[in-house]
Amino acid sequence: MVLPRLPRITVEIVFDFVCPWCYLGINRFSRLRARRRDLPVQPVWRPFLLNPDMPRLGMSRIDYATRKFGGEDRARRFYAAISDIAAAEGLPVDFARIRRTPSTVDAHRLVRFAAQSGRAEDLVLAIFQAYFCTGADIGDSDTLAELAASIRLDPAAVRRFLASDIAVEQVHADNLHAHRLGINGVPCFVIDGASAIAGAQEPDVLERLLELASCDVTPF
């Protein structure tokens, strides 16, 4: 007897790579997915540009901290609590190693490219780790190509893609769409297009929402 396939639960994850809360929340989501493989979740990655006017080459971290927080000291205090929470969950964060705040447009574009091979989630996690753990310049094409190679994407194809303008407009359009939906904080998890919850949610909160969603959909 052929059993019916379980219905897929679509989870749109609206995020940005320079957001430490996104780093924390998406790692929690990924750990939940690994633990609850019985929940057939289909993640869809949606860009949210925290710095939409950032130059494509980025800017120095000091200049960014001064503009956003009024100085590096205030930025350090702001991120201290996040570092402690992440460390308690085994996620190392080293803000001192971040020398440049990048544009994340190319990183988001590359996620769309990786999705064609089913490697989007692996790439998202690799980019987050490189940025927050080692201070990698994730706005740099060479850095992105190396990260793509680390998850077994073709580095030559990645370089050709990044050298083009493919999906630039889509990234900006998705960012605009998120704002029009009223999303003003990330990460934001939109479940089956019907419910949304923002913030780096505890895994048990997301788990309950996904269980409820799995009861609401009809097998196909």
Biotite code that builds the C-alpha atoms (Angstrom):
import biotite.structure as struc

atoms = struc.array([
    struc.Atom([0.000, 0.000, 0.000], chain_id="A", res_id=1, res_name="MET", atom_name="CA", element="C"),
    struc.Atom([1.290, 3.443, -0.922], chain_id="A", res_id=2, res_name="VAL", atom_name="CA", element="C"),
    struc.Atom([0.899, 5.889, 1.915], chain_id="A", res_id=3, res_name="LEU", atom_name="CA", element="C"),
    struc.Atom([-0.120, 9.477, 1.079], chain_id="A", res_id=4, res_name="PRO", atom_name="CA", element="C"),
    struc.Atom([2.625, 12.029, 1.251], chain_id="A", res_id=5, res_name="ARG", atom_name="CA", element="C"),
    struc.Atom([2.548, 14.371, 4.191], chain_id="A", res_id=6, res_name="LEU", atom_name="CA", element="C"),
    struc.Atom([1.496, 17.928, 3.304], chain_id="A", res_id=7, res_name="PRO", atom_name="CA", element="C"),
    struc.Atom([4.287, 20.444, 3.100], chain_id="A", res_id=8, res_name="ARG", atom_name="CA", element="C"),
    struc.Atom([4.308, 23.400, 5.479], chain_id="A", res_id=9, res_name="ILE", atom_name="CA", element="C"),
    struc.Atom([5.709, 26.448, 3.735], chain_id="A", res_id=10, res_name="THR", atom_name="CA", element="C"),
    struc.Atom([7.680, 28.712, 6.050], chain_id="A", res_id=11, res_name="VAL", atom_name="CA", element="C"),
    struc.Atom([8.839, 31.996, 4.546], chain_id="A", res_id=12, res_name="GLU", atom_name="CA", element="C"),
    struc.Atom([11.800, 33.295, 6.526], chain_id="A", res_id=13, res_name="ILE", atom_name="CA", element="C"),
    struc.Atom([12.253, 37.040, 6.130], chain_id="A", res_id=14, res_name="VAL", atom_name="CA", element="C"),
    struc.Atom([15.746, 37.994, 7.267], chain_id="A", res_id=15, res_name="PHE", atom_name="CA", element="C"),
    struc.Atom([18.989, 39.850, 6.715], chain_id="A", res_id=16, res_name="ASP", atom_name="CA", element="C"),
    struc.Atom([22.521, 38.543, 7.107], chain_id="A", res_id=17, res_name="PHE", atom_name="CA", element="C"),
    struc.Atom([23.792, 41.435, 9.234], chain_id="A", res_id=18, res_name="VAL", atom_name="CA", element="C"),
    struc.Atom([21.050, 40.927, 11.825], chain_id="A", res_id=19, res_name="CYS", atom_name="CA", element="C"),
    struc.Atom([22.360, 39.013, 14.866], chain_id="A", res_id=20, res_name="PRO", atom_name="CA", element="C"),
    struc.Atom([18.825, 38.143, 15.943], chain_id="A", res_id=21, res_name="TRP", atom_name="CA", element="C"),
    struc.Atom([18.336, 36.526, 12.523], chain_id="A", res_id=22, res_name="CYS", atom_name="CA", element="C"),
    struc.Atom([21.524, 34.516, 13.059], chain_id="A", res_id=23, res_name="TYR", atom_name="CA", element="C"),
    struc.Atom([20.143, 33.275, 16.377], chain_id="A", res_id=24, res_name="LEU", atom_name="CA", element="C"),
    struc.Atom([16.570, 32.719, 15.198], chain_id="A", res_id=25, res_name="GLY", atom_name="CA", element="C"),
    struc.Atom([17.483, 30.891, 11.994], chain_id="A", res_id=26, res_name="ILE", atom_name="CA", element="C"),
    struc.Atom([19.882, 28.587, 13.832], chain_id="A", res_id=27, res_name="ASN", atom_name="CA", element="C"),
    struc.Atom([17.064, 27.767, 16.248], chain_id="A", res_id=28, res_name="ARG", atom_name="CA", element="C"),
    struc.Atom([14.775, 27.082, 13.307], chain_id="A", res_id=29, res_name="PHE", atom_name="CA", element="C"),
    struc.Atom([17.388, 24.853, 11.675], chain_id="A", res_id=30, res_name="SER", atom_name="CA", element="C"),
    struc.Atom([17.925, 22.856, 14.871], chain_id="A", res_id=31, res_name="ARG", atom_name="CA", element="C"),
    struc.Atom([14.162, 22.399, 15.196], chain_id="A", res_id=32, res_name="LEU", atom_name="CA", element="C"),
    struc.Atom([13.978, 21.128, 11.627], chain_id="A", res_id=33, res_name="ARG", atom_name="CA", element="C"),
    struc.Atom([16.741, 18.602, 12.327], chain_id="A", res_id=34, res_name="ALA", atom_name="CA", element="C"),
    struc.Atom([14.972, 17.380, 15.459], chain_id="A", res_id=35, res_name="ARG", atom_name="CA", element="C"),
    struc.Atom([11.447, 17.243, 13.993], chain_id="A", res_id=36, res_name="ARG", atom_name="CA", element="C"),
    struc.Atom([11.958, 15.650, 10.617], chain_id="A", res_id=37, res_name="ARG", atom_name="CA", element="C"),
    struc.Atom([8.395, 14.396, 10.839], chain_id="A", res_id=38, res_name="ASP", atom_name="CA", element="C"),
    struc.Atom([7.216, 17.948, 10.185], chain_id="A", res_id=39, res_name="LEU", atom_name="CA", element="C"),
    struc.Atom([7.574, 18.397, 6.397], chain_id="A", res_id=40, res_name="PRO", atom_name="CA", element="C"),
    struc.Atom([8.698, 22.012, 6.396], chain_id="A", res_id=41, res_name="VAL", atom_name="CA", element="C"),
    struc.Atom([9.567, 23.781, 3.152], chain_id="A", res_id=42, res_name="GLN", atom_name="CA", element="C"),
    struc.Atom([11.583, 26.915, 3.965], chain_id="A", res_id=43, res_name="PRO", atom_name="CA", element="C"),
    struc.Atom([11.483, 29.834, 1.543], chain_id="A", res_id=44, res_name="VAL", atom_name="CA", element="C"),
    struc.Atom([14.135, 32.505, 2.097], chain_id="A", res_id=45, res_name="TRP", atom_name="CA", element="C"),
    struc.Atom([13.032, 36.135, 1.710], chain_id="A", res_id=46, res_name="ARG", atom_name="CA", element="C"),
    struc.Atom([15.399, 39.115, 1.853], chain_id="A", res_id=47, res_name="PRO", atom_name="CA", element="C"),
    struc.Atom([14.903, 42.069, 4.153], chain_id="A", res_id=48, res_name="PHE", atom_name="CA", element="C"),
    struc.Atom([17.496, 44.799, 3.669], chain_id="A", res_id=49, res_name="LEU", atom_name="CA", element="C"),
    struc.Atom([18.259, 46.458, 6.985], chain_id="A", res_id=50, res_name="LEU", atom_name="CA", element="C"),
    struc.Atom([20.571, 48.849, 5.139], chain_id="A", res_id=51, res_name="ASN", atom_name="CA", element="C"),
    struc.Atom([19.000, 49.248, 1.682], chain_id="A", res_id=52, res_name="PRO", atom_name="CA", element="C"),
    struc.Atom([21.177, 52.248, 0.832], chain_id="A", res_id=53, res_name="ASP", atom_name="CA", element="C"),
    struc.Atom([24.437, 50.542, 1.769], chain_id="A", res_id=54, res_name="MET", atom_name="CA", element="C"),
    struc.Atom([27.072, 50.922, -0.998], chain_id="A", res_id=55, res_name="PRO", atom_name="CA", element="C"),
    struc.Atom([27.714, 47.651, -2.816], chain_id="A", res_id=56, res_name="ARG", atom_name="CA", element="C"),
    struc.Atom([31.254, 47.627, -1.393], chain_id="A", res_id=57, res_name="LEU", atom_name="CA", element="C"),
    struc.Atom([29.977, 48.180, 2.123], chain_id="A", res_id=58, res_name="GLY", atom_name="CA", element="C"),
    struc.Atom([31.582, 50.520, 4.635], chain_id="A", res_id=59, res_name="MET", atom_name="CA", element="C"),
    struc.Atom([33.929, 50.318, 7.586], chain_id="A", res_id=60, res_name="SER", atom_name="CA", element="C"),
    struc.Atom([32.393, 48.960, 10.764], chain_id="A", res_id=61, res_name="ARG", atom_name="CA", element="C"),
    struc.Atom([33.468, 52.064, 12.688], chain_id="A", res_id=62, res_name="ILE", atom_name="CA", element="C"),
    struc.Atom([31.680, 54.392, 10.245], chain_id="A", res_id=63, res_name="ASP", atom_name="CA", element="C"),
    struc.Atom([28.589, 52.187, 10.339], chain_id="A", res_id=64, res_name="TYR", atom_name="CA", element="C"),
    struc.Atom([28.520, 52.041, 14.143], chain_id="A", res_id=65, res_name="ALA", atom_name="CA", element="C"),
    struc.Atom([28.858, 55.810, 14.333], chain_id="A", res_id=66, res_name="THR", atom_name="CA", element="C"),
    struc.Atom([25.955, 56.358, 11.933], chain_id="A", res_id=67, res_name="ARG", atom_name="CA", element="C"),
    struc.Atom([23.637, 53.723, 13.395], chain_id="A", res_id=68, res_name="LYS", atom_name="CA", element="C"),
    struc.Atom([24.440, 53.785, 17.113], chain_id="A", res_id=69, res_name="PHE", atom_name="CA", element="C"),
    struc.Atom([26.324, 57.033, 17.631], chain_id="A", res_id=70, res_name="GLY", atom_name="CA", element="C"),
    struc.Atom([29.611, 55.265, 18.227], chain_id="A", res_id=71, res_name="GLY", atom_name="CA", element="C"),
    struc.Atom([31.349, 51.910, 18.564], chain_id="A", res_id=72, res_name="GLU", atom_name="CA", element="C"),
    struc.Atom([30.984, 51.816, 22.350], chain_id="A", res_id=73, res_name="ASP", atom_name="CA", element="C"),
    struc.Atom([27.198, 52.075, 22.143], chain_id="A", res_id=74, res_name="ARG", atom_name="CA", element="C"),
    struc.Atom([27.139, 49.386, 19.464], chain_id="A", res_id=75, res_name="ALA", atom_name="CA", element="C"),
    struc.Atom([29.257, 47.109, 21.659], chain_id="A", res_id=76, res_name="ARG", atom_name="CA", element="C"),
    struc.Atom([26.858, 47.514, 24.579], chain_id="A", res_id=77, res_name="ARG", atom_name="CA", element="C"),
    struc.Atom([23.883, 46.930, 22.298], chain_id="A", res_id=78, res_name="PHE", atom_name="CA", element="C"),
    struc.Atom([25.271, 43.623, 21.049], chain_id="A", res_id=79, res_name="TYR", atom_name="CA", element="C"),
    struc.Atom([26.591, 42.355, 24.389], chain_id="A", res_id=80, res_name="ALA", atom_name="CA", element="C"),
    struc.Atom([23.285, 40.764, 25.385], chain_id="A", res_id=81, res_name="ALA", atom_name="CA", element="C"),
    struc.Atom([22.964, 39.064, 22.005], chain_id="A", res_id=82, res_name="ILE", atom_name="CA", element="C"),
    struc.Atom([26.468, 37.619, 22.301], chain_id="A", res_id=83, res_name="SER", atom_name="CA", element="C"),
    struc.Atom([25.655, 36.153, 25.722], chain_id="A", res_id=84, res_name="ASP", atom_name="CA", element="C"),
    struc.Atom([22.418, 34.545, 24.525], chain_id="A", res_id=85, res_name="ILE", atom_name="CA", element="C"),
    struc.Atom([24.109, 33.101, 21.419], chain_id="A", res_id=86, res_name="ALA", atom_name="CA", element="C"),
    struc.Atom([27.057, 31.756, 23.436], chain_id="A", res_id=87, res_name="ALA", atom_name="CA", element="C"),
    struc.Atom([24.665, 30.002, 25.820], chain_id="A", res_id=88, res_name="ALA", atom_name="CA", element="C"),
    struc.Atom([23.286, 28.126, 22.793], chain_id="A", res_id=89, res_name="GLU", atom_name="CA", element="C"),
    struc.Atom([26.708, 27.230, 21.409], chain_id="A", res_id=90, res_name="GLY", atom_name="CA", element="C"),
    struc.Atom([26.757, 29.946, 18.764], chain_id="A", res_id=91, res_name="LEU", atom_name="CA", element="C"),
    struc.Atom([29.999, 31.910, 18.926], chain_id="A", res_id=92, res_name="PRO", atom_name="CA", element="C"),
    struc.Atom([29.716, 35.586, 18.012], chain_id="A", res_id=93, res_name="VAL", atom_name="CA", element="C"),
    struc.Atom([32.732, 37.838, 17.695], chain_id="A", res_id=94, res_name="ASP", atom_name="CA", element="C"),
    struc.Atom([31.690, 41.373, 16.755], chain_id="A", res_id=95, res_name="PHE", atom_name="CA", element="C"),
    struc.Atom([35.266, 42.590, 17.248], chain_id="A", res_id=96, res_name="ALA", atom_name="CA", element="C"),
    struc.Atom([36.342, 40.669, 14.137], chain_id="A", res_id=97, res_name="ARG", atom_name="CA", element="C"),
    struc.Atom([33.797, 42.418, 11.899], chain_id="A", res_id=98, res_name="ILE", atom_name="CA", element="C"),
    struc.Atom([35.764, 45.170, 10.155], chain_id="A", res_id=99, res_name="ARG", atom_name="CA", element="C"),
    struc.Atom([33.277, 45.998, 7.408], chain_id="A", res_id=100, res_name="ARG", atom_name="CA", element="C"),
    struc.Atom([29.507, 46.191, 7.318], chain_id="A", res_id=101, res_name="THR", atom_name="CA", element="C"),
    struc.Atom([28.573, 44.786, 3.918], chain_id="A", res_id=102, res_name="PRO", atom_name="CA", element="C"),
    struc.Atom([25.801, 45.247, 1.452], chain_id="A", res_id=103, res_name="SER", atom_name="CA", element="C"),
    struc.Atom([23.841, 41.998, 1.648], chain_id="A", res_id=104, res_name="THR", atom_name="CA", element="C"),
    struc.Atom([22.266, 42.209, -1.808], chain_id="A", res_id=105, res_name="VAL", atom_name="CA", element="C"),
    struc.Atom([24.729, 39.756, -3.383], chain_id="A", res_id=106, res_name="ASP", atom_name="CA", element="C"),
    struc.Atom([24.436, 37.332, -0.468], chain_id="A", res_id=107, res_name="ALA", atom_name="CA", element="C"),
    struc.Atom([20.660, 37.305, -0.843], chain_id="A", res_id=108, res_name="HIS", atom_name="CA", element="C"),
    struc.Atom([21.006, 36.876, -4.603], chain_id="A", res_id=109, res_name="ARG", atom_name="CA", element="C"),
    struc.Atom([23.275, 33.903, -4.038], chain_id="A", res_id=110, res_name="LEU", atom_name="CA", element="C"),
    struc.Atom([20.668, 32.279, -1.790], chain_id="A", res_id=111, res_name="VAL", atom_name="CA", element="C"),
    struc.Atom([18.268, 32.317, -4.750], chain_id="A", res_id=112, res_name="ARG", atom_name="CA", element="C"),
    struc.Atom([20.997, 30.701, -6.872], chain_id="A", res_id=113, res_name="PHE", atom_name="CA", element="C"),
    struc.Atom([21.647, 28.015, -4.230], chain_id="A", res_id=114, res_name="ALA", atom_name="CA", element="C"),
    struc.Atom([17.927, 27.268, -3.960], chain_id="A", res_id=115, res_name="ALA", atom_name="CA", element="C"),
    struc.Atom([18.002, 25.914, -7.514], chain_id="A", res_id=116, res_name="GLN", atom_name="CA", element="C"),
    struc.Atom([20.242, 23.109, -6.225], chain_id="A", res_id=117, res_name="SER", atom_name="CA", element="C"),
    struc.Atom([18.418, 22.654, -2.933], chain_id="A", res_id=118, res_name="GLY", atom_name="CA", element="C"),
    struc.Atom([21.349, 24.165, -1.000], chain_id="A", res_id=119, res_name="ARG", atom_name="CA", element="C"),
    struc.Atom([19.826, 27.436, 0.162], chain_id="A", res_id=120, res_name="ALA", atom_name="CA", element="C"),
    struc.Atom([19.612, 26.601, 3.862], chain_id="A", res_id=121, res_name="GLU", atom_name="CA", element="C"),
    struc.Atom([23.190, 25.309, 3.931], chain_id="A", res_id=122, res_name="ASP", atom_name="CA", element="C"),
    struc.Atom([24.380, 28.519, 2.297], chain_id="A", res_id=123, res_name="LEU", atom_name="CA", element="C"),
    struc.Atom([22.386, 30.745, 4.660], chain_id="A", res_id=124, res_name="VAL", atom_name="CA", element="C"),
    struc.Atom([23.925, 29.052, 7.697], chain_id="A", res_id=125, res_name="LEU", atom_name="CA", element="C"),
    struc.Atom([27.424, 29.194, 6.190], chain_id="A", res_id=126, res_name="ALA", atom_name="CA", element="C"),
    struc.Atom([27.151, 32.925, 5.448], chain_id="A", res_id=127, res_name="ILE", atom_name="CA", element="C"),
    struc.Atom([25.848, 33.705, 8.922], chain_id="A", res_id=128, res_name="PHE", atom_name="CA", element="C"),
    struc.Atom([28.631, 31.753, 10.584], chain_id="A", res_id=129, res_name="GLN", atom_name="CA", element="C"),
    struc.Atom([31.323, 33.354, 8.429], chain_id="A", res_id=130, res_name="ALA", atom_name="CA", element="C"),
    struc.Atom([30.086, 36.852, 9.215], chain_id="A", res_id=131, res_name="TYR", atom_name="CA", element="C"),
    struc.Atom([29.398, 36.596, 12.925], chain_id="A", res_id=132, res_name="PHE", atom_name="CA", element="C"),
    struc.Atom([32.159, 34.152, 13.879], chain_id="A", res_id=133, res_name="CYS", atom_name="CA", element="C"),
    struc.Atom([35.087, 35.231, 11.706], chain_id="A", res_id=134, res_name="THR", atom_name="CA", element="C"),
    struc.Atom([34.102, 38.702, 10.516], chain_id="A", res_id=135, res_name="GLY", atom_name="CA", element="C"),
    struc.Atom([34.173, 37.645, 6.854], chain_id="A", res_id=136, res_name="ALA", atom_name="CA", element="C"),
    struc.Atom([33.241, 40.335, 4.345], chain_id="A", res_id=137, res_name="ASP", atom_name="CA", element="C"),
    struc.Atom([30.090, 38.693, 2.991], chain_id="A", res_id=138, res_name="ILE", atom_name="CA", element="C"),
    struc.Atom([29.634, 41.502, 0.497], chain_id="A", res_id=139, res_name="GLY", atom_name="CA", element="C"),
    struc.Atom([32.787, 40.378, -1.305], chain_id="A", res_id=140, res_name="ASP", atom_name="CA", element="C"),
    struc.Atom([32.315, 38.105, -4.329], chain_id="A", res_id=141, res_name="SER", atom_name="CA", element="C"),
    struc.Atom([35.426, 36.033, -3.621], chain_id="A", res_id=142, res_name="ASP", atom_name="CA", element="C"),
    struc.Atom([34.276, 35.394, -0.057], chain_id="A", res_id=143, res_name="THR", atom_name="CA", element="C"),
    struc.Atom([30.821, 34.384, -1.238], chain_id="A", res_id=144, res_name="LEU", atom_name="CA", element="C"),
    struc.Atom([32.305, 32.071, -3.881], chain_id="A", res_id=145, res_name="ALA", atom_name="CA", element="C"),
    struc.Atom([34.438, 30.353, -1.220], chain_id="A", res_id=146, res_name="GLU", atom_name="CA", element="C"),
    struc.Atom([31.429, 29.890, 1.040], chain_id="A", res_id=147, res_name="LEU", atom_name="CA", element="C"),
    struc.Atom([29.434, 28.501, -1.873], chain_id="A", res_id=148, res_name="ALA", atom_name="CA", element="C"),
    struc.Atom([32.240, 26.041, -2.642], chain_id="A", res_id=149, res_name="ALA", atom_name="CA", element="C"),
    struc.Atom([32.209, 24.915, 1.006], chain_id="A", res_id=150, res_name="SER", atom_name="CA", element="C"),
    struc.Atom([28.654, 23.633, 0.515], chain_id="A", res_id=151, res_name="ILE", atom_name="CA", element="C"),
    struc.Atom([29.515, 21.991, -2.809], chain_id="A", res_id=152, res_name="ARG", atom_name="CA", element="C"),
    struc.Atom([28.247, 24.621, -5.220], chain_id="A", res_id=153, res_name="LEU", atom_name="CA", element="C"),
    struc.Atom([30.280, 25.155, -8.390], chain_id="A", res_id=154, res_name="ASP", atom_name="CA", element="C"),
    struc.Atom([32.536, 28.145, -7.613], chain_id="A", res_id=155, res_name="PRO", atom_name="CA", element="C"),
    struc.Atom([32.975, 29.026, -11.302], chain_id="A", res_id=156, res_name="ALA", atom_name="CA", element="C"),
    struc.Atom([29.202, 29.127, -11.820], chain_id="A", res_id=157, res_name="ALA", atom_name="CA", element="C"),
    struc.Atom([28.828, 31.168, -8.648], chain_id="A", res_id=158, res_name="VAL", atom_name="CA", element="C"),
    struc.Atom([31.395, 33.708, -9.830], chain_id="A", res_id=159, res_name="ARG", atom_name="CA", element="C"),
    struc.Atom([29.641, 34.079, -13.174], chain_id="A", res_id=160, res_name="ARG", atom_name="CA", element="C"),
    struc.Atom([26.334, 34.581, -11.393], chain_id="A", res_id=161, res_name="PHE", atom_name="CA", element="C"),
    struc.Atom([27.717, 37.187, -8.988], chain_id="A", res_id=162, res_name="LEU", atom_name="CA", element="C"),
    struc.Atom([29.396, 39.054, -11.864], chain_id="A", res_id=163, res_name="ALA", atom_name="CA", element="C"),
    struc.Atom([25.972, 39.530, -13.421], chain_id="A", res_id=164, res_name="SER", atom_name="CA", element="C"),
    struc.Atom([22.995, 41.553, -12.212], chain_id="A", res_id=165, res_name="ASP", atom_name="CA", element="C"),
    struc.Atom([20.686, 38.549, -12.144], chain_id="A", res_id=166, res_name="ILE", atom_name="CA", element="C"),
    struc.Atom([18.121, 38.737, -9.319], chain_id="A", res_id=167, res_name="ALA", atom_name="CA", element="C"),
    struc.Atom([19.202, 42.182, -8.097], chain_id="A", res_id=168, res_name="VAL", atom_name="CA", element="C"),
    struc.Atom([15.790, 43.616, -8.909], chain_id="A", res_id=169, res_name="GLU", atom_name="CA", element="C"),
    struc.Atom([14.064, 40.618, -7.317], chain_id="A", res_id=170, res_name="GLN", atom_name="CA", element="C"),
    struc.Atom([15.937, 41.137, -4.042], chain_id="A", res_id=171, res_name="VAL", atom_name="CA", element="C"),
    struc.Atom([14.869, 44.771, -3.893], chain_id="A", res_id=172, res_name="HIS", atom_name="CA", element="C"),
    struc.Atom([11.318, 43.848, -4.906], chain_id="A", res_id=173, res_name="ALA", atom_name="CA", element="C"),
    struc.Atom([11.108, 41.214, -2.155], chain_id="A", res_id=174, res_name="ASP", atom_name="CA", element="C"),
    struc.Atom([12.422, 43.723, 0.355], chain_id="A", res_id=175, res_name="ASN", atom_name="CA", element="C"),
    struc.Atom([9.771, 46.243, -0.693], chain_id="A", res_id=176, res_name="LEU", atom_name="CA", element="C"),
    struc.Atom([7.079, 43.572, -0.554], chain_id="A", res_id=177, res_name="HIS", atom_name="CA", element="C"),
    struc.Atom([8.039, 42.681, 3.024], chain_id="A", res_id=178, res_name="ALA", atom_name="CA", element="C"),
    struc.Atom([7.687, 46.313, 4.074], chain_id="A", res_id=179, res_name="HIS", atom_name="CA", element="C"),
    struc.Atom([4.315, 46.576, 2.335], chain_id="A", res_id=180, res_name="ARG", atom_name="CA", element="C"),
    struc.Atom([3.153, 43.536, 4.287], chain_id="A", res_id=181, res_name="LEU", atom_name="CA", element="C"),
    struc.Atom([3.959, 45.453, 7.466], chain_id="A", res_id=182, res_name="GLY", atom_name="CA", element="C"),
    struc.Atom([7.052, 43.469, 8.375], chain_id="A", res_id=183, res_name="ILE", atom_name="CA", element="C"),
    struc.Atom([9.339, 45.878, 10.197], chain_id="A", res_id=184, res_name="ASN", atom_name="CA", element="C"),
    struc.Atom([11.374, 43.487, 12.311], chain_id="A", res_id=185, res_name="GLY", atom_name="CA", element="C"),
    struc.Atom([13.378, 40.384, 11.476], chain_id="A", res_id=186, res_name="VAL", atom_name="CA", element="C"),
    struc.Atom([13.588, 37.503, 11.562], chain_id="A", res_id=187, res_name="PRO", atom_name="CA", element="C"),
    struc.Atom([9.965, 36.978, 10.670], chain_id="A", res_id=188, res_name="CYS", atom_name="CA", element="C"),
    struc.Atom([8.489, 33.530, 10.044], chain_id="A", res_id=189, res_name="PHE", atom_name="CA", element="C"),
    struc.Atom([5.412, 33.432, 7.806], chain_id="A", res_id=190, res_name="VAL", atom_name="CA", element="C"),
    struc.Atom([3.715, 30.034, 7.989], chain_id="A", res_id=191, res_name="ILE", atom_name="CA", element="C"),
    struc.Atom([1.664, 28.901, 4.997], chain_id="A", res_id=192, res_name="ASP", atom_name="CA", element="C"),
    struc.Atom([0.980, 32.542, 4.148], chain_id="A", res_id=193, res_name="GLY", atom_name="CA", element="C"),
    struc.Atom([-1.558, 32.656, 6.962], chain_id="A", res_id=194, res_name="ALA", atom_name="CA", element="C"),
    struc.Atom([0.253, 33.450, 10.201], chain_id="A", res_id=195, res_name="SER", atom_name="CA", element="C"),
    struc.Atom([3.456, 35.278, 11.024], chain_id="A", res_id=196, res_name="ALA", atom_name="CA", element="C"),
    struc.Atom([5.648, 35.591, 14.070], chain_id="A", res_id=197, res_name="ILE", atom_name="CA", element="C"),
    struc.Atom([8.629, 37.906, 14.369], chain_id="A", res_id=198, res_name="ALA", atom_name="CA", element="C"),
    struc.Atom([11.755, 37.623, 16.458], chain_id="A", res_id=199, res_name="GLY", atom_name="CA", element="C"),
    struc.Atom([14.306, 34.961, 17.375], chain_id="A", res_id=200, res_name="ALA", atom_name="CA", element="C"),
    struc.Atom([11.642, 32.648, 18.711], chain_id="A", res_id=201, res_name="GLN", atom_name="CA", element="C"),
    struc.Atom([12.373, 29.816, 21.098], chain_id="A", res_id=202, res_name="GLU", atom_name="CA", element="C"),
    struc.Atom([12.251, 26.463, 19.281], chain_id="A", res_id=203, res_name="PRO", atom_name="CA", element="C"),
    struc.Atom([9.213, 25.266, 21.245], chain_id="A", res_id=204, res_name="ASP", atom_name="CA", element="C"),
    struc.Atom([7.193, 28.301, 20.074], chain_id="A", res_id=205, res_name="VAL", atom_name="CA", element="C"),
    struc.Atom([7.959, 27.569, 16.415], chain_id="A", res_id=206, res_name="LEU", atom_name="CA", element="C"),
    struc.Atom([7.363, 23.886, 17.016], chain_id="A", res_id=207, res_name="GLU", atom_name="CA", element="C"),
    struc.Atom([3.831, 24.505, 18.294], chain_id="A", res_id=208, res_name="ARG", atom_name="CA", element="C"),
    struc.Atom([3.035, 26.759, 15.342], chain_id="A", res_id=209, res_name="LEU", atom_name="CA", element="C"),
    struc.Atom([4.289, 24.171, 12.869], chain_id="A", res_id=210, res_name="LEU", atom_name="CA", element="C"),
    struc.Atom([2.324, 21.407, 14.578], chain_id="A", res_id=211, res_name="GLU", atom_name="CA", element="C"),
    struc.Atom([-0.818, 23.510, 14.323], chain_id="A", res_id=212, res_name="LEU", atom_name="CA", element="C"),
    struc.Atom([-0.095, 24.217, 10.653], chain_id="A", res_id=213, res_name="ALA", atom_name="CA", element="C"),
    struc.Atom([0.391, 20.494, 9.977], chain_id="A", res_id=214, res_name="SER", atom_name="CA", element="C"),
    struc.Atom([-3.114, 19.856, 11.335], chain_id="A", res_id=215, res_name="CYS", atom_name="CA", element="C"),
    struc.Atom([-4.680, 22.555, 9.188], chain_id="A", res_id=216, res_name="ASP", atom_name="CA", element="C"),
    struc.Atom([-3.466, 21.392, 5.781], chain_id="A", res_id=217, res_name="VAL", atom_name="CA", element="C"),
    struc.Atom([-4.928, 18.585, 3.729], chain_id="A", res_id=218, res_name="THR", atom_name="CA", element="C"),
    struc.Atom([-2.679, 15.778, 2.441], chain_id="A", res_id=219, res_name="PRO", atom_name="CA", element="C"),
    struc.Atom([-2.242, 15.627, -1.323], chain_id="A", res_id=220, res_name="PHE", atom_name="CA", element="C"),
])
